[in-house]
Amino acid sequence: MTSQALNTSFPTDRTPLLRWLIFTGVCVFGFVLIWHYGLFRTMLHADRTYISLIISILYVLTTVHCLWRTSVISRELDAANRVSALIEKSPGKVTVAGRNVITDDGSRLPEGRVTQHIRNLVLKSGLQGRHRIDQTLLLRGLADQLRGPNQFGSFASDSLMKLGLLGTIIGFIMMLAPIAGLDTGDRASVKTSMGLMSDGMAVAMYTTLTGLIGSILIKIQYYMLDEATAKLFSQATDLTEVFVVSVLERENG
């Protein structure tokens, strides 16, 4: 069977990536304002533990990871839309030719997780014979492939939160330590102790603020990513149940 090349003029759908770019653009604008007014430099100067700087670096790295995953899911959604259009255009027998999946009219499905899932269904149908096709296990595998790397977002968000709390504890320790050797009759000692207490309070507040903001922003990014992943999984489930499994079971019957 001769496979036809996929029409390159097929419209693309990169909505998840566009939403991520809009959100990140707003965050970058806010960071530029913070840098312009010197608040970021003030935070780095006041935080002698450098925990705020560590949180900022981890936030940037996690944002890059989220960008990579969003790009992957956007490409998979784009491929899934093409697969849906080709299968709905020719809702008949789907065959496997090597690594390729061919529709009834000879069109080759684009590569992607959805196409791989359809290929597994066709192979399973041919191997098991005249039995009802249960794709529960295959759908679980597809869900793990799609959602597995996204779990890094929850880990990173919790890590930033805990780093902020660690900075809070360290800051309070720095703030309360001078009280033990405080001599109330010595003005110089009192003045020095007040300065140390102020430095400890600054560490506690800045690290807590940085950890909270970083954790919230990461949660928002990965929430949008999880929403796009759920949309892709739902689309794959509906497509295979309606147009693939039904045809395979009819042929087996």
Residue pairs with C-beta under 8 A, 6 or more apart in sequence:
1 95
1 97
1 102
1 106
2 106
3 97
3 100
3 102
3 106
3 107
3 108
4 105
4 106
4 107
4 108
5 108
6 82
6 86
6 107
6 108
6 110
10 81
10 82
10 85
12 78
13 74
13 77
13 78
13 81
14 74
14 77
14 78
15 74
15 77
15 228
16 70
16 73
16 74
16 77
16 224
16 225
16 227
16 228
17 70
17 71
17 74
19 224
20 66
20 67
20 70
20 221
20 224
20 225
23 220
23 221
23 224
24 63
24 67
24 221
27 217
31 40
34 40
35 41
43 52
43 206
43 210
44 50
44 52
44 53
46 199
46 202
46 203
46 206
47 53
47 167
47 202
47 203
47 206
47 207
48 199
48 203
49 167
49 170
49 171
49 203
49 207
51 163
51 164
51 166
51 167
51 170
51 203
51 207
51 210
52 167
52 206
52 207
52 210
54 163
55 160
55 163
55 164
55 207
55 210
55 211
55 214
56 210
56 214
58 156
58 159
58 160
58 163
58 214
59 160
59 214
59 217
59 218
62 152
62 153
62 156
62 218
63 218
63 221
65 152
65 153
65 156
66 153
66 218
66 221
66 222
66 225
69 149
69 150
69 225
70 224
70 225
70 228
73 146
73 225
73 228
73 229
73 232
74 228
75 112
76 112
76 113
76 114
76 146
76 232
77 228
77 231
77 232
77 235
79 110
79 111
79 112
79 113
79 114
79 115
80 112
80 113
80 114
80 232
80 235
80 236
80 239
81 235
82 109
82 110
83 109
83 110
83 112
83 114
83 115
83 118
83 239
84 235
84 239
86 103
86 107
86 109
87 94
87 103
87 109
87 239
87 243
87 244
88 243
89 103
89 105
89 107
90 103
90 104
90 105
90 107
91 104
91 243
91 247
92 103
92 104
92 105
92 247
93 104
93 247
93 251
94 101
94 102
94 103
94 104
94 118
94 122
94 244
94 247
94 248
95 101
95 102
95 122
96 102
96 119
96 122
96 123
99 119
100 108
100 109
101 108
101 109
101 115
101 118
101 119
101 122
102 108
102 109
103 109
109 115
109 118
113 142
113 145
113 146
113 232
113 236
114 232
114 235
114 236
114 239
117 138
117 139
117 142
117 236
117 240
118 240
118 244
120 138
121 133
121 135
121 138
121 240
121 244
121 245
121 248
122 244
122 248
124 133
124 135
124 138
125 133
125 248
125 249
125 251
125 252
129 252
130 252
130 253
131 252
132 249
133 245
133 248
133 249
133 252
135 240
135 241
135 245
139 233
139 236
139 237
142 233
142 236
143 233
146 229
146 232
146 233
147 226
147 229
147 233
150 222
150 225
150 226
150 229
153 218
153 219
153 221
153 222
153 225
154 222
156 218
157 215
157 218
157 219
157 222
158 215
160 211
160 214
160 215
160 218
161 211
161 212
161 215
162 211
163 207
163 211
164 207
164 208
164 209
164 210
164 211
164 212
164 214
164 215
165 208
165 211
166 207
167 203
167 204
167 206
167 207
167 208
167 210
167 211
168 204
168 207
168 208
169 204
170 203
170 204
170 207
171 200
171 201
171 202
171 203
171 204
171 205
171 207
172 200
172 204
173 200
174 196
174 199
174 200
174 203
174 204
175 196
175 197
175 199
175 200
175 201
175 204
176 197
176 200
177 196
177 200
178 192
178 193
178 196
178 197
179 193
179 197
181 189
181 193
182 189
182 190
182 193
183 189
183 190
184 190
